[in-house]
Amino acid sequence: ALYADLPDTPLRPSPADQSLARKLFTEAVPLTLIESAVLLGTLRRLSRDPNLPPLTKIRSLAYFLPVIEELKLQPLPAGYLDHLRLKFRRLSA
């Protein structure tokens, strides 16, 4: 639901997105890590310099895989997910 509610993502996850979500679940990737990666990736897009050319729409959940890997290597500080949630609500309002 989080992915589908993001700006610039498809309204419904594709079969490939669903397959990737199952793979992440099977690999026991924590949901909080996925949420953190999705929010961080989206906030980076939303905070981008408006003078730069616009980015294309996000076509797949796979877009966030590099951020998931980044956060596996360098986890966010405790409580930072709450900060990301708040910032996302403010920017998307």
Sequence and secondary structure as in RCSB ss.txt:
>XXXX:A:sequence
ALYADLPDTPLRPSPADQSLARKLFTEAVPLTLIESAVLLGTLRRLSRDPNLPPLTKIRSLAYFLPVIEELKLQP
LPAGYLDHLRLKFRRLSA
>XXXX:A:secstr
 HHHHSTTS SS  HHHHHHHHHHHHTT  HHHHHHHHHHHHHHHHTS TTS        GGGGHHHHHHHHHS 
  TTHHHHHHHHHHHHH 
